[in-house]
Every structure is written in C-alpha cells, then in structure tokens.
Amino acid sequence: MKLVTSLTSPFGRKARIVLLEKKIPFQLQVENPWLPDSTVPTFNPLGKVPVLVLEDGVSVFDSRVIVEYLDHVSPVGHLIPNEPKSRMVVRGVEALADGVTDAAVLVFMEKKRAPEQQSSDWLVLQEKAMFRGLEALAEALGEKPWYLGNSMTLADVACGCMLGYLDFRFSEIEWRSAHPNLARLAAKLATRASFVETVPIL
C-alpha cells in the first residue's frame, strides 16, 4: 500500500505513526497538496492529505478512516480497543486532538494571508478553540501515564501529533508550562522510533 501525504501534515503524521507502530510495509509518496500541479486530487477528490492507496487502487482518505482501517488489517499492537466504552474514550480523545489540530491549521493558514486581509474575529475564534481543547486534553489525561490504561493507544498518538504540530508551527505557545502532564506525555512519545522518524520537516 501507499500513503500519499506531505511531511508537514499532522494528520499524515498520525497515519505514518500507526503504519510504523503496526509494522505495516508501505510506500511513502510525498506531495504538497497546495501546489497547482499536485497529484493529490487524483487520489482524493477533496484534494487533501493523507490518502492511503490500497493494492487494488482503492483510495482511503481522512486520517480517522485510515487509522481505523490500519488497526484492523494487522494484529500487531492494536491502538483502538474493542470494548465499547474504552473505544469511545480513545476515539473521543482523538477527535478532540484532531479538533485542536484543525483550529491550529486554520490559524496558521489565516496568518499566511496579507495582514489587511486577515480576520481578527476568525483568529480569536480558532485560538480559543485551540486553548480550550488543550485544557480538555490535559484534564482527560490527568496523572495517568496514558489516556487509557498502561499502554499507548490512538488517543496518545493523536495528542502527540497535535502537540508536535504546535511545536512546529507555534513555538511561541508555552503549552508545556501550562500543562505539565501533556509535556510528560509528549516527552515519552518523543522517544519512540515512530515519532522520531516522522518529525515534521519543511
């Protein structure tokens, strides 16, 4: 199978980490979906990454759908529990972390516009969502080593990718001092080979 993504996409990073953690062989096709000659629309009509292209040519897109599929195709290191309540917790944290990431991406894109074209109201709205989301993620983690039980799940992967994106695009945000428990989680994830290999680069 082939993963089509950019090296800066936090959602693409989430898919890459799951592939690596589950030891699933894949080909990485690096694409910039913002370029006019990008081939991404040939894989995903929405023109977004990541896209997982299966051996039969079927395209799977949206990172949540991709990781759900990947967790089922390999028995190695399941990241999404089967038990309904535990599954709800993990997918809920993933949705929250992805939501913070979405808001951060929107802020980043808005700030790339000329200053006179930027909407201060829009920026405030998205920044509030980011910081509320961080507070909720910190509260959900509490003093636990992982979001669920004593081992890493997709919840931790999604949160780690979000925090990595904040470091990459918003180094001025001091989330570590505001949320020491998230800092501990990020430090623990940073030692894993899958996170080391997928650090975003320009």
N, CA and C of each residue as an Amber inpcrd file, in Angstrom:
protein
   606
   0.8450000  -1.1930000   0.0000000   0.0000000   0.0000000   0.0000000
   0.8750000   1.2350000   0.0000000   0.2470000   2.3640000  -0.3410000
   0.9770000   3.6230000  -0.4840000   0.2720000   4.7100000   0.3250000
   1.0490000   5.5240000   1.0450000   0.4930000   6.6590000   1.7650000
   0.9250000   7.9300000   1.0600000  -0.0470000   8.6930000   0.6190000
   0.2090000   9.9730000  -0.0410000  -0.0010000  11.0710000   0.9860000
   1.0480000  11.8290000   1.2680000   0.9360000  12.8720000   2.2860000
   2.0750000  13.8630000   2.1440000   1.9950000  14.9440000   2.8890000
   3.1150000  15.8790000   2.9720000   3.8880000  15.5600000   4.2470000
   5.1050000  16.0700000   4.3450000   5.9260000  15.8140000   5.5250000
   5.6060000  16.7670000   6.6690000   4.6970000  17.7120000   6.4280000
   4.3160000  18.6540000   7.4820000   2.9030000  18.4170000   8.0020000
   2.1570000  17.5370000   7.3480000   0.7670000  17.3080000   7.7560000
   0.6990000  16.5440000   9.0770000   0.0660000  17.1100000  10.0980000
  -0.0780000  16.3740000  11.3600000  -0.9820000  15.1640000  11.2200000
  -1.9370000  15.2300000  10.3010000  -2.8190000  14.0830000  10.0800000
  -2.0930000  12.9870000   9.3040000  -1.2420000  13.4040000   8.3650000
  -0.4020000  12.4430000   7.6800000   0.5780000  11.7850000   8.6360000
   1.0780000  12.5730000   9.5750000   1.9890000  12.0060000  10.5750000
   1.2800000  10.9510000  11.4150000   0.0420000  11.2120000  11.7780000
  -0.7180000  10.2340000  12.5620000  -0.8240000   8.9140000  11.8110000
  -1.1310000   8.9770000  10.5260000  -1.2440000   7.7570000   9.7250000
   0.1060000   7.0490000   9.6080000   1.1780000   7.8220000   9.4110000
   2.5160000   7.2270000   9.3030000   2.9110000   6.5360000  10.6050000
   2.6140000   7.1540000  11.7300000   2.9610000   6.5620000  13.0210000
   2.2150000   5.2490000  13.2270000   0.9390000   5.2310000  12.8700000
   0.1670000   3.9890000  13.0170000   0.7540000   2.8960000  12.1160000
   1.1010000   3.2330000  10.8970000   1.7200000   2.2610000   9.9960000
   3.0170000   1.7110000  10.5920000   3.8250000   2.5910000  11.1530000
   5.1040000   2.1700000  11.7330000   4.9060000   1.3540000  13.0030000
   3.9980000   1.7930000  13.8690000   3.7600000   1.0770000  15.1230000
   3.2120000  -0.3260000  14.8660000   2.4230000  -0.4550000  13.8100000
   1.8320000  -1.7520000  13.5000000   2.6740000  -2.5550000  12.5130000
   3.8340000  -1.9850000  12.1660000   4.8080000  -2.6750000  11.3140000
   4.2060000  -3.1120000   9.9740000   3.4320000  -2.2060000   9.3860000
   2.8150000  -2.4710000   8.0890000   3.6970000  -1.8500000   6.9970000
   4.1950000  -2.6450000   6.0650000   5.0230000  -2.0850000   4.9850000
   4.2010000  -1.1260000   4.1140000   4.8180000  -0.0070000   3.7450000
   4.1150000   0.9420000   2.8820000   5.1240000   1.7910000   2.1240000
   4.6390000   2.3240000   1.0130000   5.4310000   3.2680000   0.2250000
   4.9580000   4.6750000   0.5790000   5.8920000   5.5740000   0.8060000
   5.5430000   6.9630000   1.1320000   5.6730000   7.8040000  -0.1200000
   4.5910000   8.4390000  -0.5330000   4.6150000   9.3700000  -1.6650000
   4.4040000  10.7760000  -1.1240000   5.4540000  11.5780000  -1.1560000
   5.4010000  12.9260000  -0.5900000   4.7900000  13.8760000  -1.6130000
   3.7540000  14.5840000  -1.1960000   3.0480000  15.5240000  -2.0650000
   2.7390000  16.8090000  -1.2950000   2.7490000  17.9200000  -2.0170000
   2.2830000  19.1910000  -1.4530000   0.9240000  19.4870000  -2.0740000
  -0.1580000  19.3050000  -1.3070000  -1.4940000  19.4600000  -1.9030000
  -1.8230000  20.8910000  -2.3030000  -1.0050000  21.8510000  -1.8760000
  -1.2810000  23.2570000  -2.1780000  -0.7340000  23.6830000  -3.5440000
   0.1420000  22.8760000  -4.1300000   0.7090000  23.2420000  -5.4310000
  -0.2890000  22.9810000  -6.5460000  -0.3100000  23.8510000  -7.5750000
  -1.2940000  23.6770000  -8.6530000  -1.1270000  22.3840000  -9.4350000
   0.1050000  21.8440000  -9.4670000   0.3220000  20.6040000 -10.2200000
   0.3230000  19.3690000  -9.3140000  -0.2000000  19.5080000  -8.1100000
  -0.2540000  18.3770000  -7.1850000  -1.1060000  17.2530000  -7.7600000
  -0.6660000  16.0160000  -7.5070000  -1.4380000  14.8570000  -7.9640000
  -2.4380000  14.3790000  -6.9180000  -2.4840000  15.0550000  -5.7700000
  -3.3650000  14.6060000  -4.6920000  -4.8190000  14.4610000  -5.1440000
  -5.3750000  15.4140000  -5.9350000  -6.7780000  15.2630000  -6.3620000
  -7.0560000  13.9950000  -7.1520000  -6.0250000  13.3620000  -7.7280000
  -6.2620000  12.1160000  -8.4460000  -6.5080000  10.9610000  -7.4740000
  -6.0890000  11.1410000  -6.2370000  -6.3100000  10.1270000  -5.2090000
  -7.4890000  10.4740000  -4.3000000  -7.6730000  11.7620000  -4.0510000
  -8.7420000  12.2340000  -3.1620000  -9.4170000  13.4230000  -3.8300000
 -10.6950000  13.3220000  -4.1850000 -11.3690000  14.4330000  -4.8700000
 -11.3950000  15.7190000  -4.0540000 -11.2050000  15.6060000  -2.7360000
 -11.1760000  16.7970000  -1.8970000  -9.8190000  17.4880000  -1.9240000
  -8.8300000  16.8260000  -2.5070000  -7.5150000  17.4330000  -2.6310000
  -6.7460000  17.5240000  -1.3280000  -7.0760000  16.6700000  -0.3620000
  -6.4370000  16.7300000   0.9470000  -5.5940000  15.4790000   1.2020000
  -4.5860000  15.6530000   2.0450000  -3.7820000  14.5240000   2.5180000
  -4.0670000  14.3270000   4.0010000  -3.8440000  13.0880000   4.4810000
  -3.2650000  11.9360000   3.8080000  -4.2990000  11.1270000   3.0360000
  -3.7670000  10.3190000   2.1160000  -4.5820000   9.3490000   1.3890000
  -3.8380000   8.0170000   1.4190000  -4.5330000   6.9680000   1.8030000
  -3.9630000   5.6290000   1.7550000  -4.4790000   4.9500000   0.4940000
  -3.5560000   4.5430000  -0.3770000  -3.9290000   3.8720000  -1.6250000
  -3.6440000   2.3800000  -1.4570000  -4.6930000   1.5820000  -1.5250000
  -4.5590000   0.1450000  -1.3190000  -4.0140000  -0.5510000  -2.5690000
  -3.6630000  -1.8210000  -2.4010000  -3.0720000  -2.5800000  -3.5070000
  -3.9840000  -2.6520000  -4.7200000  -5.2930000  -2.6200000  -4.4910000
  -6.2380000  -2.6930000  -5.6170000  -6.5800000  -1.3190000  -6.1850000
  -5.8780000  -0.2850000  -5.7020000  -6.0850000   1.0610000  -6.2270000
  -7.1370000   1.8700000  -5.5010000  -7.8490000   1.2640000  -4.5510000
  -8.8740000   1.9920000  -3.7880000  -8.2040000   3.0120000  -2.8760000
  -8.7390000   4.2330000  -2.8810000  -8.2120000   5.2980000  -2.0330000
  -9.0210000   5.4030000  -0.7430000  -8.3050000   5.5060000   0.3630000
  -8.9340000   5.6900000   1.6710000  -8.4720000   7.0440000   2.1930000
  -9.4120000   7.9250000   2.4940000  -8.9850000   9.2260000   2.9930000
  -9.7790000   9.6760000   4.2060000  -9.2000000  10.6770000   4.8330000
  -9.4690000  11.1790000   6.1750000  -8.6840000  10.2820000   7.1430000
  -7.8410000  10.9250000   7.9320000  -6.9270000  10.1580000   8.7820000
  -7.6540000   9.2300000   9.7480000  -8.8380000   9.6170000  10.2070000
  -9.5540000   8.7470000  11.1520000 -10.0100000   7.4540000  10.4780000
 -10.4140000   7.5560000   9.2210000 -10.8160000   6.3600000   8.4810000
  -9.5910000   5.4950000   8.1940000  -8.4910000   6.1450000   7.8270000
  -7.2600000   5.4180000   7.5260000  -6.7860000   4.6160000   8.7340000
  -6.7030000   5.2620000   9.8990000  -6.1610000   4.5570000  11.0650000
  -7.1200000   3.4670000  11.5530000  -8.4090000   3.6730000  11.3790000
  -9.3750000   2.6260000  11.7280000  -9.1250000   1.3800000  10.8660000
  -8.9220000   1.6170000   9.5720000  -8.6560000   0.5030000   8.6640000
  -7.3460000  -0.1920000   9.0330000  -6.3060000   0.5840000   9.2540000
  -4.9940000   0.0140000   9.5530000  -5.0070000  -0.8030000  10.8380000
  -5.7830000  -0.3640000  11.8180000  -5.7950000  -1.0870000  13.0890000
  -6.4560000  -2.4550000  12.9450000  -7.2570000  -2.6190000  11.8890000
  -7.9380000  -3.8950000  11.6740000  -7.1690000  -4.8420000  10.7600000
  -6.3060000  -4.2980000   9.8920000  -5.6480000  -5.1710000   8.9140000
  -4.4120000  -5.8580000   9.4720000  -3.9300000  -5.3890000  10.6150000
  -2.7700000  -6.0390000  11.2170000  -3.0440000  -6.3210000  12.6900000
  -2.7070000  -7.5140000  13.1640000  -2.9400000  -7.8480000  14.5640000
  -1.8900000  -7.2590000  15.5020000  -0.8590000  -6.6500000  14.9490000
   0.2280000  -6.1070000  15.7640000  -0.2290000  -4.8540000  16.5000000
  -0.0190000  -4.8270000  17.8030000  -0.2040000  -3.6170000  18.6100000
  -1.4790000  -2.8430000  18.3590000  -2.6120000  -3.4290000  18.6570000
  -3.8820000  -2.7220000  18.4520000  -3.9000000  -1.4000000  19.2150000
  -4.3160000  -0.3480000  18.5320000  -4.3400000   1.0000000  19.0930000
  -5.7530000   1.4780000  19.4070000  -6.7510000   0.7440000  18.9070000
  -8.1540000   1.0890000  19.1570000  -8.8010000  -0.0990000  19.8550000
  -9.2220000   0.0550000  21.1020000  -9.8090000  -1.0770000  21.8300000
 -11.1620000  -1.4900000  21.2690000 -11.5160000  -2.7470000  21.4860000
 -12.8060000  -3.2570000  21.0250000 -13.9300000  -2.9890000  22.0180000
 -13.5940000  -2.9670000  23.2920000 -14.6120000  -2.7420000  24.3220000
 -15.2550000  -1.3730000  24.0960000 -16.5960000  -1.3010000  24.0230000
 -17.2720000  -0.0740000  23.5880000 -16.8940000   1.1920000  24.3640000
 -16.8800000   1.1330000  25.6990000 -16.5960000   2.3530000  26.4520000
 -15.1460000   2.7920000  26.2690000 -14.2170000   1.8430000  26.2840000
 -12.8100000   2.1820000  26.0760000 -12.5970000   2.7440000  24.6700000
 -13.2770000   2.1430000  23.7130000 -13.1900000   2.6210000  22.3330000
 -13.7010000   4.0510000  22.2360000 -14.8030000   4.3360000  22.9170000
 -15.3670000   5.6800000  22.9040000 -14.3780000   6.6930000  23.4840000
 -13.6950000   6.3150000  24.5750000 -12.7200000   7.2040000  25.2020000
 -11.5840000   7.5180000  24.2290000 -11.0520000   6.4810000  23.6130000
  -9.9190000   6.6570000  22.7030000 -10.3130000   7.4910000  21.4860000
 -11.4340000   7.1620000  20.8730000 -11.8470000   7.9170000  19.6890000
 -12.2630000   9.3380000  20.0570000 -12.7880000   9.5140000  21.2710000
 -13.1500000  10.8580000  21.7280000 -11.9360000  11.7470000  21.9120000
 -10.8820000  11.1880000  22.4960000  -9.6470000  11.9570000  22.6570000
  -9.0410000  12.2560000  21.2900000  -9.0930000  11.2650000  20.3940000
  -8.5940000  11.5010000  19.0320000  -9.3520000  12.6550000  18.3700000
 -10.6700000  12.6560000  18.4980000 -11.4820000  13.7210000  17.8970000
 -11.1280000  15.0840000  18.4930000 -10.8900000  15.1020000  19.8010000
 -10.5350000  16.3600000  20.4640000  -9.1710000  16.8490000  19.9870000
  -8.1960000  15.9440000  19.9530000  -6.8570000  16.3200000  19.4910000
  -6.8900000  16.7690000  18.0320000  -7.6500000  16.0500000  17.2050000
  -7.7800000  16.4380000  15.7980000  -8.4520000  17.8010000  15.6630000
  -9.4070000  18.0800000  16.5550000 -10.0810000  19.3740000  16.5240000
  -9.1430000  20.5210000  16.8570000  -8.2690000  20.3100000  17.8310000
  -7.2580000  21.3280000  18.1520000  -6.3370000  21.5200000  16.9490000
  -5.9640000  20.4090000  16.3250000  -5.1030000  20.4840000  15.1390000
  -5.7930000  21.2560000  14.0220000  -7.0610000  20.9630000  13.7850000
  -7.8190000  21.6920000  12.7540000  -7.7830000  23.1950000  13.0120000
  -8.0440000  23.5810000  14.2620000  -8.0420000  25.0050000  14.6090000
  -6.6610000  25.6140000  14.4000000  -5.6260000  24.8740000  14.7780000
  -4.2580000  25.3790000  14.6140000  -3.9110000  25.5610000  13.1370000
  -4.3190000  24.6070000  12.3040000  -4.0660000  24.7260000  10.8630000
  -4.7820000  25.9520000  10.2970000  -6.0110000  26.1720000  10.7320000
  -6.7610000  27.3400000  10.2530000  -6.0960000  28.6440000  10.6720000
  -5.5830000  28.6960000  11.8900000  -4.8640000  29.8940000  12.3500000
  -3.6080000  30.1030000  11.5070000  -2.8640000  29.0280000  11.2930000
  -1.6350000  29.1270000  10.5010000  -1.9350000  29.6400000   9.0890000
  -2.9610000  29.0810000   8.4580000  -3.3000000  29.4920000   7.0980000
  -3.7830000  30.9440000   7.0520000  -4.5690000  31.3470000   8.0520000
  -5.0690000  32.7290000   8.0880000  -3.9160000  33.7130000   8.2390000
  -2.9300000  33.3580000   9.0380000  -1.8020000  34.2620000   9.2780000
  -0.8490000  34.3280000   8.0850000  -1.0210000  33.4320000   7.1300000
  -0.2190000  33.4990000   5.9140000  -0.7780000  34.5460000   4.9370000
  -2.0160000  34.9500000   5.1760000  -2.6270000  35.9770000   4.3270000
  -2.0270000  37.3400000   4.6470000  -2.1750000  38.2680000   3.7390000
  -1.7030000  39.6330000   3.9920000  -2.4170000  40.1770000   5.2320000
  -1.7130000  40.9390000   6.0790000  -2.3130000  41.4310000   7.3340000
  -3.6650000  42.1090000   7.1410000  -3.7990000  42.8840000   6.0620000
  -5.0580000  43.6100000   5.8520000  -6.1980000  42.6760000   5.4400000
  -5.8710000  41.4560000   5.0490000  -6.9020000  40.5010000   4.6460000
  -7.2840000  39.5390000   5.7710000  -6.5390000  39.5490000   6.8510000
  -6.8050000  38.6240000   7.9520000  -8.0270000  39.0550000   8.7510000
  -8.7630000  38.0800000   9.2370000  -9.9300000  38.3430000  10.0780000
  -9.5490000  38.1240000  11.5380000  -9.5140000  39.2000000  12.3140000
  -9.1450000  39.0780000  13.7250000 -10.1880000  38.2660000  14.4890000
 -11.4540000  38.4060000  14.1200000 -12.5130000  37.6410000  14.7940000
 -12.3420000  36.1440000  14.5460000 -11.9880000  35.8020000  13.3140000
 -11.7770000  34.3920000  12.9580000 -10.5910000  33.8270000  13.7280000
  -9.5110000  34.6020000  13.8150000  -8.3280000  34.1500000  14.5330000
  -8.6300000  33.9370000  16.0110000  -9.3550000  34.8730000  16.6040000
  -9.7090000  34.7440000  18.0210000 -10.5540000  33.5020000  18.2540000
 -11.5000000  33.2580000  17.3590000 -12.3890000  32.1000000  17.4830000
 -11.5830000  30.7960000  17.4580000 -10.6770000  30.6870000  16.5070000
  -9.8930000  29.4530000  16.3800000  -8.8750000  29.3040000  17.5100000
  -8.2810000  30.4060000  17.9310000  -7.3140000  30.3420000  19.0290000
  -7.9980000  29.9320000  20.3280000  -9.1980000  30.4070000  20.5460000
  -9.9440000  29.9850000  21.7420000 -10.2240000  28.4900000  21.6990000
 -10.5670000  27.9870000  20.5180000 -10.8130000  26.5470000  20.3730000
  -9.5430000  25.7620000  20.6790000  -8.4010000  26.2570000  20.2150000
  -7.1290000  25.5870000  20.4850000  -6.8690000  25.4730000  21.9850000
  -6.9970000  26.5780000  22.6790000  -6.6440000  26.5810000  24.1010000
  -7.6760000  25.8510000  24.9610000  -8.9450000  25.9270000  24.5770000
  -9.9520000  25.1290000  25.2890000  -9.6860000  23.6470000  25.0850000
  -9.3290000  23.2900000  23.8520000  -9.0390000  21.8930000  23.5510000
  -7.8340000  21.3770000  24.3270000  -6.7970000  22.1800000  24.4360000
  -5.6200000  21.7870000  25.2100000  -5.9880000  21.5550000  26.6710000
  -6.8030000  22.4360000  27.2190000  -7.2310000  22.2830000  28.6150000
  -8.0280000  20.9920000  28.7960000  -8.9070000  20.6940000  27.8480000
  -9.7240000  19.4840000  27.9380000  -8.8560000  18.2330000  27.8060000
  -7.8610000  18.2740000  26.9320000  -6.9700000  17.1270000  26.7690000
  -6.1310000  16.9050000  28.0270000  -5.6840000  17.9940000  28.6390000
  -4.9070000  17.8770000  29.8800000  -5.7730000  17.3090000  30.9950000
  -7.0150000  17.7750000  31.0560000  -7.9270000  17.2850000  32.0940000
  -8.2340000  15.7960000  31.8900000  -8.4160000  15.3850000  30.6470000
  -8.7210000  13.9780000  30.3650000  -7.5470000  13.0620000  30.6980000
  -6.3340000  13.5470000  30.5130000  -5.1550000  12.7330000  30.8150000
  -4.9040000  12.6550000  32.3170000  -5.0790000  13.7790000  33.0020000
  -4.8410000  13.7920000  34.4440000  -3.4230000  13.3450000  34.7660000
  -3.2960000  12.4850000  35.7590000  -1.9750000  11.9910000  36.1540000
  -1.7030000  10.5860000  35.6270000  -2.5290000  10.1390000  34.6990000
  -2.3370000   8.8040000  34.1300000  -1.1210000   8.7870000  33.1990000
  -0.4530000   7.6510000  33.0510000   0.6770000   7.5830000  32.1210000
   0.2390000   7.6580000  30.6670000  -0.9380000   7.1150000  30.3720000
  -1.5210000   7.1360000  29.0350000  -3.0020000   7.4530000  29.1830000
  -3.6520000   7.8310000  28.0670000  -5.0680000   8.1780000  28.1630000
  -5.9330000   7.0030000  28.5840000  -5.4910000   5.7770000  28.2350000
  -6.2870000   4.6040000  28.5780000  -5.3580000   3.4990000  29.0520000
  -5.4690000   3.1420000  30.2990000  -4.6920000   2.0140000  30.7920000
  -3.2070000   2.2800000  30.8680000  -2.4290000   1.2180000  30.6990000
  -0.9870000   1.3000000  30.8700000  -0.2160000   1.1580000  29.5720000
  -0.8860000   1.3550000  28.4660000  -0.1910000   1.2720000  27.1840000
  -0.7110000   2.3360000  26.2190000   0.0840000   2.6260000  25.2150000
  -0.2620000   3.6580000  24.2530000  -1.4210000   3.2200000  23.3710000
  -2.3220000   4.1430000  23.1000000  -3.4180000   3.9050000  22.1680000
  -3.4340000   5.0320000  21.1340000  -4.4020000   4.9820000  20.2440000
  -4.5590000   6.0170000  19.2360000  -4.7980000   7.3840000  19.8730000
  -5.3870000   7.4000000  21.0580000  -5.5970000   8.6760000  21.7560000
  -4.2760000   9.3840000  21.9840000  -3.2860000   8.6530000  22.4540000
  -1.9700000   9.2360000  22.7280000  -1.2710000   9.6450000  21.4340000
  -1.4150000   8.8130000  20.3950000  -0.8120000   9.1390000  19.0990000
  -1.3770000  10.4490000  18.5610000  -2.7030000  10.5840000  18.5840000
  -3.3420000  11.7920000  18.0620000  -2.9340000  13.0240000  18.8550000
  -2.8890000  12.8920000  20.1800000  -2.4850000  14.0150000  21.0160000
  -1.0270000  14.3720000  20.7500000  -0.1700000  13.3610000  20.6140000
   1.2340000  13.6170000  20.3370000   1.4600000  14.3150000  19.0080000
   0.6970000  13.9430000  17.9930000   0.8110000  14.5990000  16.6900000
   0.3570000  16.0520000  16.7680000  -0.6980000  16.3020000  17.5240000
  -1.1800000  17.6650000  17.6940000  -0.1360000  18.5240000  18.4010000
   0.4420000  18.0010000  19.4900000   1.4440000  18.7580000  20.2360000
   2.6870000  18.9960000  19.3720000   3.0390000  18.0010000  18.5630000
   4.1650000  18.1730000  17.6540000   3.9070000  19.2590000  16.6230000
   2.6640000  19.3620000  16.1730000   2.3150000  20.4020000  15.2090000
   2.3960000  21.7830000  15.8600000   1.9690000  21.8820000  17.1100000
   2.0860000  23.1700000  17.8070000   3.5500000  23.5730000  17.9300000
   4.4180000  22.6310000  18.2560000   5.8500000  22.9290000  18.3310000
   6.3840000  23.3830000  16.9750000   5.8940000  22.7610000  15.9250000
   6.3810000  23.0300000  14.5730000   5.9240000  24.3900000  14.0560000
   4.6720000  24.7240000  14.2880000   4.1110000  25.9530000  13.7110000
   3.9150000  27.0980000  14.7190000   3.8280000  26.7600000  15.9960000
   3.5300000  27.7810000  17.0120000   4.4590000  27.6250000  18.2140000
   5.7430000  27.7630000  17.9770000   6.7200000  27.5630000  19.0520000
   6.5550000  28.5670000  20.1820000   5.8430000  29.6520000  19.9000000
   5.6360000  30.6670000  20.9400000   4.5860000  30.2520000  21.9720000
   3.7920000  29.2460000  21.6770000   2.7780000  28.7840000  22.6340000
   3.4550000  27.9280000  23.7050000   3.3440000  28.3470000  24.9420000
   4.0220000  27.6510000  26.0440000   3.0940000  26.6180000  26.6860000
   2.7120000  25.6360000  25.8880000   1.7650000  24.6360000  26.3860000
   2.4110000  23.7100000  27.4160000   3.7200000  23.5550000  27.3760000
   4.3760000  22.6770000  28.3490000   4.2620000  23.2060000  29.7710000
   4.4690000  24.5020000  29.9390000   4.3600000  25.0730000  31.2840000
   2.9140000  25.1370000  31.7330000   1.9930000  25.3070000  30.7970000
   0.5740000  25.3620000  31.1460000   0.0330000  23.9830000  31.4890000
   0.5580000  22.9560000  30.8340000   0.0340000  21.5970000  31.0120000
   1.1970000  20.6120000  31.1600000   1.7920000  20.5210000  32.3320000
   2.9470000  19.6380000  32.5370000   2.6560000  18.1730000  32.2160000
   1.4090000  17.7380000  32.4170000   1.1110000  16.3290000  32.1220000
   1.1630000  16.0600000  30.6160000   0.7470000  17.0310000  29.8090000
   0.8790000  16.8610000  28.3610000   2.3550000  16.8820000  27.9550000
   3.1500000  17.6900000  28.6580000   4.5880000  17.7350000  28.3900000
   5.2300000  16.3800000  28.6730000   4.8080000  15.7350000  29.7550000
   5.3560000  14.4120000  30.0850000   4.9680000  13.3850000  29.0310000
   3.7180000  13.4590000  28.5790000   3.2720000  12.5390000  27.5310000
   4.0770000  12.7600000  26.2550000   4.2530000  14.0150000  25.8630000
   4.9900000  14.3280000  24.6410000   6.4350000  13.8490000  24.7330000
   7.0510000  14.0130000  25.8950000   8.4340000  13.5820000  26.0740000
   8.5500000  12.0690000  25.9500000   7.5690000  11.3660000  26.4790000
   7.5720000   9.9000000  26.4050000   7.3850000   9.4430000  24.9560000
   6.4640000  10.0840000  24.2430000   6.2250000   9.7170000  22.8520000
   7.4410000  10.0260000  21.9810000   8.1490000  11.0900000  22.3160000
   9.2910000  11.5290000  21.5070000  10.4310000  10.5160000  21.4980000
  10.4010000   9.5520000  22.4200000  11.4570000   8.5300000  22.4530000
  11.1310000   7.3420000  21.5570000   9.9030000   7.2810000  21.0610000
   9.5080000   6.1520000  20.2180000  10.0200000   6.3690000  18.7920000
  10.4910000   5.2780000  18.1840000  11.0550000   5.3690000  16.8350000
  10.0550000   5.9490000  15.8380000   8.7680000   5.6110000  15.9960000
   7.7530000   6.0960000  15.0470000   7.6060000   7.6080000  15.1100000
   7.7660000   8.1790000  16.2780000   7.6720000   9.6360000  16.4080000
   8.9570000  10.3050000  15.9220000  10.0810000   9.6840000  16.2310000
  11.3690000  10.2360000  15.7830000  11.4240000  10.2990000  14.2650000
  10.9730000   9.2320000  13.6240000  11.0550000   9.1290000  12.1680000
  10.1160000  10.0970000  11.4490000   9.0740000  10.5660000  12.1400000
   8.0320000  11.3610000  11.4650000   7.9890000  12.8240000  11.9170000
   9.0500000  13.2930000  12.5810000   9.0890000  14.7000000  12.9820000
   8.8720000  15.5730000  11.7420000   7.9280000  16.5290000  11.7790000
   7.6430000  17.3400000  10.5820000   8.8430000  18.1620000  10.1410000
   9.0670000  18.2020000   8.8280000  10.1590000  18.9860000   8.2630000
   9.6420000  19.7490000   7.0440000  10.2580000  20.8810000   6.7950000
   9.8820000  21.6790000   5.6240000  10.6430000  21.1940000   4.3980000
